[in-house]
Amino acid sequence: MLIIIVNGVYSMDDILTYLESITQPDSLGPEHSVLMQKLCELESSVLKDIPLPSLDMISNARNELFLFECRECFSRGFHLGARLMLTLRE
């Protein structure tokens, strides 16, 4: 990727915004959808009656979803950083 500056100066914010726009997927993918569906099903079943084991399952599902999102955010940030370093090296 090559950023060409014509008759102007780009700020680092402009470059980062551009890089983020080309590296952001439209969705988090099927694994995220599966985890979210699992969480929604568990929450629906607990609305009627809230025994402790159900609360534990909801908590575990939320944690799985949160960990997936954290890994995904880290991966996107890492790739963005790597692309930025490679671009600046050119």
C-alpha positions as CSV (number, residue, x, y, z in Angstrom):
1,M,0.0,0.0,0.0
2,L,1.4,3.4,-0.9
3,I,0.0,6.7,0.3
4,I,0.7,9.5,-2.1
5,I,0.5,13.1,-0.9
6,V,-0.5,15.5,-3.6
7,N,-0.7,19.3,-2.9
8,G,-1.2,18.8,0.8
9,V,-0.2,17.1,4.0
10,Y,-1.9,14.1,5.6
11,S,-2.0,13.9,9.4
12,M,-1.4,10.6,11.2
13,D,-5.1,10.6,12.1
14,D,-5.9,10.7,8.4
15,I,-3.6,7.8,7.7
16,L,-5.0,5.8,10.6
17,T,-8.6,6.5,9.6
18,Y,-7.8,5.3,6.0
19,L,-6.0,2.2,7.2
20,E,-8.9,1.3,9.6
21,S,-11.4,1.7,6.9
22,I,-9.7,-0.8,4.6
23,T,-9.0,-3.4,7.4
24,Q,-12.4,-3.4,9.2
25,P,-14.6,-6.3,8.1
26,D,-18.3,-5.8,7.9
27,S,-19.0,-8.3,10.6
28,L,-17.2,-10.4,13.3
29,G,-18.0,-13.6,11.4
30,P,-19.9,-16.8,12.0
31,E,-18.2,-17.7,15.3
32,H,-19.4,-14.4,16.9
33,S,-22.9,-15.1,15.6
34,V,-22.9,-18.6,17.1
35,L,-21.7,-17.3,20.5
36,M,-24.2,-14.4,20.5
37,Q,-27.1,-16.8,19.6
38,K,-26.0,-19.1,22.4
39,L,-26.1,-16.2,24.9
40,C,-29.5,-15.0,23.7
41,E,-31.0,-18.5,24.1
42,L,-29.6,-18.8,27.6
43,E,-30.9,-15.4,28.6
44,S,-34.4,-16.2,27.3
45,S,-34.6,-19.4,29.2
46,V,-33.6,-17.7,32.5
47,L,-36.1,-14.9,32.3
48,K,-38.8,-17.2,33.7
49,D,-36.8,-18.7,36.5
50,I,-33.3,-17.8,37.6
51,P,-31.6,-20.7,39.4
52,L,-27.9,-20.3,40.1
53,P,-26.6,-22.9,37.5
54,S,-28.4,-20.9,34.8
55,L,-26.7,-17.7,35.9
56,D,-23.4,-19.5,35.8
57,M,-24.1,-20.6,32.2
58,I,-25.0,-17.1,31.2
59,S,-21.9,-15.7,32.8
60,N,-19.7,-18.3,31.0
61,A,-21.4,-17.6,27.6
62,R,-20.8,-13.8,28.2
63,N,-17.2,-14.5,29.0
64,E,-16.7,-16.6,25.9
65,L,-18.2,-13.8,23.8
66,F,-16.1,-11.2,25.5
67,L,-12.9,-13.2,25.0
68,F,-13.7,-13.7,21.4
69,E,-14.3,-10.0,20.9
70,C,-11.0,-9.1,22.7
71,R,-9.0,-11.5,20.5
72,E,-10.7,-10.1,17.4
73,C,-9.9,-6.5,18.4
74,F,-6.3,-7.4,19.3
75,S,-5.9,-9.2,15.9
76,R,-7.3,-6.2,14.0
77,G,-5.1,-3.8,15.9
78,F,-2.1,-5.9,15.4
79,H,-2.7,-6.2,11.7
80,L,-3.3,-2.5,11.4
81,G,-0.1,-1.7,13.3
82,A,1.9,-4.1,11.1
83,R,0.5,-2.5,7.9
84,L,1.3,0.9,9.2
85,M,4.9,0.0,10.0
86,L,5.3,-1.6,6.6
87,T,3.8,1.5,4.9
88,L,6.1,3.8,6.8
89,R,9.1,1.7,6.0
90,E,8.6,2.2,2.2
